Amino acid sequence: MGKTAGFAPFRRASVIPGFGLAFGFTVTYLGLVVLIPLGALLLRSAGVGWSGFVATAFDPRTLAAMRLTFGASFAAATINAVFGVLLAWVLVRYRFPGRRLVDAAIDLPFALPTAVAGLTLAGLYSRNGWVGELLTPLGIKVAYTPLGVVVALTFVALPFMVRTVQPVIEEIDREYEEAAATLGATRLQTVVRVILPSLVPAMLTGYALSFARAIGEYGSVIFIAGNQPYVSEIVPLLIVFRLEEFNYPAATAIATLMLLISFAILLAINLVQTWSRRRFGHVA
């Protein structure tokens, strides 16, 4: 009794009792939803054989689609890393008419069907669209080009960056900025040495989420991309084409290749994110 009472203060109360039951349910759910489908994909692609997998992976059409998909996803995530942070900063630090409307509009890509978003963007950026007719005299063509893919991916991935960074900006005390100004720091020095160290981990998290959202996007892209092989064809669309041709081995091989590349990139981003939390968290 005394021994049990001695260890009682060190026990942590849990809202959901029973670690074994909770852990078993978590593993089972994860296996059914994630691991089993991925395992089936890898197993199906293994039936192609190494030579068939290499031939499919290094097919010129596949390489062109990979370059566009991952290049446009990186571009969209990078654009959101800049303008998404600025947008979050304005929403947190300033009060202006229509602020709540702008804040609600950021979540629009979450609720808007991707096909509707694609049709809307294609209409806006086409040659006769409201935005396209302004860009056409400048020699800039957006719709039905790789640039249109970047625009669509930037639109669908923007909320991930804004909503990830926004709570962190709200927690930054303005007293630190005032103290830096009192010590003679310029605005640029305040941003670089005071604000950014606190935002870098959240920015990397938002970057990873934006990138992950972009590489899997399909509905909004196919309407604005033009879907020209070797030019504006994304990997998800190429997989659909292979399935329509009943070329299931090629479709699974392309999907597996995309899975491996995506996992490697996201793992690298997460490692950088972990390092940044230790580095900049210590600085903060």
N, C-alpha and C positions, 0 to 999 in steps of 0.2 A: 504493500500500500504506500509506504513511504517512498519506495523507489519510483513508483508510478507518479506520485505527486511531485517528486523532484524533477521529473522530465516533463510534467504537464505544461509549464510555462513556455517550453520550447516548441510545442506543437502548434502548427499553423492551422487555423480554422479555414475550411473551404465551403464555398456556397454549394457546390455539387459534391456530396460525400462519395467516397469510394473511388480511389485512384484507378484501380484495376478496371472497374466498369467504364469509367469515363475514357481511359486510355484505349481500352478495347473498342469502344464505339468509335473513337476518333480514327483509329487505324483501319477499322472496317469501312467506315465511310470514305476515308481517303483512298483506300484500295478500290472500292467500287466505282468511285467517281473519276479518279485520276490514274492510279497505277495500272488497273486492268486494261482500260482503253489504250494507254500508252504501250503496255506490254503487248497487246494484240497488234498494234501498229508495227512495233519493232519485229514481232514474230512474222507478220505478213511480209514485211520488207526483206526479211532474211531469206524468204523463199525465192527472191529474185536472183540471189547469188552475188558474190562480190563483183564479178565482171559486169553483170547487168546493172548493179547499183552504181558502179563507177561510170559506166556508159551513160546512164540517165543523169547522174550528177554533173558530168562534164559536157552534156549536150549544150550547144550554143544557145538554144532557146531557154533552157533552164538557167544557165549562167546569166543571161540577160535579165530574166525575171528576178533572179536573186539580187543582182546588183541594184535594180530599181527598187525592189521591196525594202531591202535593208538600208540602202542609201537614202530613200525618201523617208523612212522611219527615223533614221538618225537626224536628218534635216528637220523633220517635224518636231522631234523631241528637243532639239537645240533651239529652235525658234520659240517653243513654249517655255524653255528654261529662261529665256530673256524676257519675253513679253508677258509670260504668265506670272513671273515674279513681280514685274512692274504693275500688272493689273491687280494682283493680290495686295501689293503695297498701297496702291491708291484706294482700294476698297476698305482697308483697315485704318489708314492714317487720315483720310480726308472725308468730309461730309459735303455732299453736293446733291442737287436735285436729280432724282432718278437713280440714286445709288442702289436702292433696294431692287429696282428693275434690272439694273446691270448685274447685280449679284445673283438674281434669280436666272438671268439669261445664260450665265456660265454653265449651269446644270442642264441646259437645253440638249446638248448632245447625249446626255444620259437617257432622256425620255423620248427624244425624236428618233423614229425609225431610220436606220441607216440609208435605206433606199430613198426615203423622202429627203434626207440631207444631201444625198448624191444628186438627185434631180434638181434640188434648189440651187446647189453650187454650180451645176452644169448650166442652168438657166442664167445665173448671175454672171458667170465668167465666159459664156459663149460670145461669139463675135457680135451678136446683137443684144447681149445682156446689158444690164445696167452698169456693171463694172467692166465687162469685156469691151464695150464700145468706147470706153475711156482709155483702155490699154492698147487697143488695136492701132490707133494712130502712132503710138510710141513703139510699135513693132513687138509688143509683148503679147504672146498667145498663151493662155492658161488652159482653157478647156481642151480636152483631147490631146494633152501633152503630158510628159513627166512632171511638169510644173503643177498641173492640175492634181496629180497624185499627192504631191507635197501639201497643197492647199487642203485637200480633203482629210489627210491624216492629221494635219495641224488642227483642224476644226474638231475632229472627234477626240483628240488626245488632250486638248487644252484643259478641261476640268480637272484632270488628274494632277497637273502641276499646280494649278491655282489652289485647289482644296487641300493639297499636301502642305504648301508653304504658308497659307493664310493663318492657320492656328499658331504657327511659330512666330510670325510677325506680330500677332496679337500679344504674345508673351514677352516680347522685347520691351524692356522698360526704357522710356525716353530719357530717364535720368542718366543712362550711360552715354547717350548722344550729347546731352548737355554737359556732362563732365568732360567728354572729349573736346568739345568746343571751348570749354573753360581753360583746358590745358593747351590750347592753341592749335588743335588739329583742324585741318581744312575739311570741307565736306567730303572730298574724295577719300581722305585718310580715315574719316569716320566710317564711311561705307566699307572700305576695304578691311580695316582693322577692328571695327566694332560690330558692324551689322552682318557682314558676309560670314564670319566664322560661325555665327549662330544659325545661319541659313543654309550653309553648305550641305549638312546631312539631309535636311528636308528636301533640298533641291535635287540631290542625287536620288532620293527616293521617288520624287515626282518624275525625274528623268527616266528612271527605270520603268515606272508605271506607264508613262506616256509612250515609251518605246515599245513596251510589251503590247499595249493597246493598238499601236499603229501597225505592227507587223502582222497582226491577225485580222486587220480590217478588210472587209470585202464589199459590203453593200454600197457604201458611199463612194467607193473608188471606181467601180465598174461603170458608173454613169458619167463620170467626168474624165476618165483616163483615155478613152478611145480604144483601149484594149488591142493595140496593134502589136503583134509579135515582134520581139527584139527591140521595141520602142517604148511602149506604155502598157505592157502586160505584167501584172503582178503575179506572185507565186500562187496565192489562193485561187486566182482565176485559171492559172495553168493546171492546177490540180483538178479543178472542175472540168476543164476540157479533156483531160486524160480519162476522167471517169465517164464522160459522155461518149468517149471513144471505146469504152469498155477495156481500157488499158489499165487495169487495176494494179499490176506490178509497178508500172511507172508512176502512178499516182501515189502509191504508198512509199516508194523510194524517194520521191520529191518531198513528201510530207515528213519523212524521217530525217532527211537532210536539213530541212528547215527547222525541225525540232532540235536537232543537235546544235546547229549554229545559234539558234535563239537561246538555248540553255547555256551555251558557253559565254555568250555576250552578257546575258543577265547575271550569270555567276561572277563575271569580271566586274560588272557594275556593283553588285552586292559586296564584293570584297573591297572595292574602293570606298563604298559607303561605310563599311565597318571601320576601315582605316580613318576615314574622315571624322567619324563620331568620336574615336579615341583621340585623334589629333586636335580637332577644333573644340571638342567637348572639354578637353583638358585646358585649352587656351581660354575658353569662356569661363 
